[in-house]
């Protein structure tokens, strides 16, 4: 199936909140000694259906986070969030990480771990059941979760693909 992402054209009019998912300290050993750099994976979202992720690398943590935020703002997507949850079950994988997302009733909360929780909170999902299978690497978990969210289709999108009118969707 061809991947269709609902890209967001501009981040200028959105109030995005950034959330740090993980920081990795990388050590390079050279003849002159050890050199430390930091890699930060960051998720940005407006908590209303827009999400993006970015990776920033720099010699200091704040600079790495800033670079990650800038990278995240460049690849934003729109996700259908319906009454605080997702419209249907969805699974996706990236690398060794596989994720499974399932809609939940109001009041359930976000039942997800670590990196998945950061992504789901940033997109504005308040009730969801999520399971991560395979690798727990935060980089691959974030990518797999965003891939699963990008593949979600709202009832309106499904109706349009089937040729059903908007009035019929909201009546039935």
N, C-alpha and C positions, 0 to 999 in steps of 0.2 A: 504494500500500500504506500502511495506517495505521501510524504510527510507534509502536512499543511499547517503552518504556524501562523497564528494571528499576530503578526508583528505590530508593535506600536511605533509609529513614525517618529514622534518627537517626545522627549522627556521634559521639555521646558514647562509645560502647563501642569505637570503632575507633582504632587508633594510626596516624594519618595523617602522612605525610611530605610536606612541600611542596617544590616544585621551581620555581624561577624560569625562565620560558621566554624572556621578552623584556621590556626596559624601553624606553619611548619618551619622549624629552624633548619636551614641547610648549611652544612659545613663543608668548605672546600679546603683541603690541605695542600699547601704549596711549599716551595723551598723556604719562603720567608715566614711560614707559620700558618695558622688557621684563619680563614676568612669566613665570617658568619653572614648569611643573608636570610631573609624571611620571605615566605610565600604565604599570602593570606587569601582565603576564598571567602567572598562576600556575596550576600544576597540582598537585593534592593526590591522594594515593593511598596505600593500605595495602600495596601490592605483592602483593596476594592477590585481585585481581579487583574492587576498588572504585576508582573514579576520578571526579574532578570538576575543573572549571576555573573560574577567576574573574578578573575584571578590577578592579584597584584604581587609583584616581586620587587623587593628593595632591600637596602642595607639596614633599614630601621623599620620597626613595626608600624608606626603611624603612616609612614610613606607607603608601605606595602598596602595598608588598608585603603588609603586614599586612591591608589592606583586601581585597586580592586573595585572600588565604588565607581570610578570613571569607566572601567571596562564593563561593569554590570549595566550601566545606563545606556550602553551602546547596543545591547541585545535584549530589549524588553519584549515580552509577549503578553497578550491578553488571554485570560483564562475565564471560562464561564463559572461563576460562583452563584449558586441558587439557594437562597435562604440559609446562608452560612455553611453550606456543604457543597459537595460536588454533584453533578447531575447523574453520574452512573459510575459503576466499577471500572477501574482501569489498571492495567499493569504495564510496566516498561522495564527495560534493562539498559545499562550502559556499562561496558567493560564487564567486570565480575559482579557488579551490584544489580540486583533485581528488586523492584518495589511493586507493591500491590496497594491500591487505594480503593476504599469502599465508602460510600456515603453513610452518614449516621444521623440519627434523629436529634432534634434540638436538645441541648443539655448534655450531650455525650462528651463534648470536648475534643481536643486533638489528641488522639491516642497514637502517638508516633514518637520515635526516638531521634535524638540528636540532630543530625543534619536535615532529616526529613521534616522535623518539627519547625526548624528555622524557615524552611521554604514555605511550608503550609501556613505558618503564622504571617509571613510577609505577604502572601497572596490574599489573605483575608478569610481563609477557611477557619471556621470556629468549631465545626463538628465533623470529624472524619475518623475512620479506622484505617490505620496504615500498617503495613508489615514490610520489613526489609529482609530480603533473603540474599544469601551469598555474601559478598564482600561488604565490610562496614567502612571502607575507605570514604571519607567525607566528600572528596572530589567527585567520585563516581556516583555516590548517593545523591548528591545535589543534581548532577546532570540527569540521572535516571528519573528523579522526582519531577524535574521540570519537563522532561520529555513526556512523562505520563500526563502531566497537567496540560501540556500543549496538545495532546491527542484527544482531550475531552471535547465533546460536542454538546451544545445546549439543545434543548427540545426545539427551539426555533430554527437552529441550523439544520437539524434532522428533517423538520417539516419542509423547509425550503428545498432540500435535496430531493424529497419525495414529491414535491409539487403540491403541497397542501397549503391552503391559505392561512394567514396569521390569525384571522378571526376564528377559524375552526380549531386551531391549536389552543386558544385561550378559553373557548367554550367547552371543549371536550376534555 
